[in-house]
Amino acid sequence: MGRSLRRLALLLLTLLLVGCGVDHGLDLSSIKSLKYVPEGTAGPPQPLPLATRSKEFASLVDWLKQNRSGWKPLEATLLPGGLSIYGDDFDLRVIHETAVLRYLDESGKYRLLHKKIQTEKFAFLMDR
């Protein structure tokens, strides 16, 4: 009976931890350049530069600051498509109502996180 109880407790703890969101550890002060590939681009993706003094650049950095928490680890790879944004040490893909963030953490390892979002937050890049 004791063994079953321990297994049940371990299972409940695992389920609780899986449900927890994590904060992204992306160093926003290191973002010096951004490029993006609009959704629905035909042919090989050609990243377009985003000027550092543009409202789009500022909006994206603000969004990343406001959305530090609530991310969940992602263990699968993504299908192509959606809006892709590339920074120096990260990339962000917006597919339907999901944002997927991949970045190099302080230990030098890539982290892959995802979060449900409202896609209209990125309309300023999708409509270009």
Helices and strands as residue ranges (DSSP letters): H 2-19, G 28-30, E 34-37, E 48-50, H 55-66, E 72-73, E 83-86, E 90-95, E 98-104, E 110-116, G 119-122, H 123-126
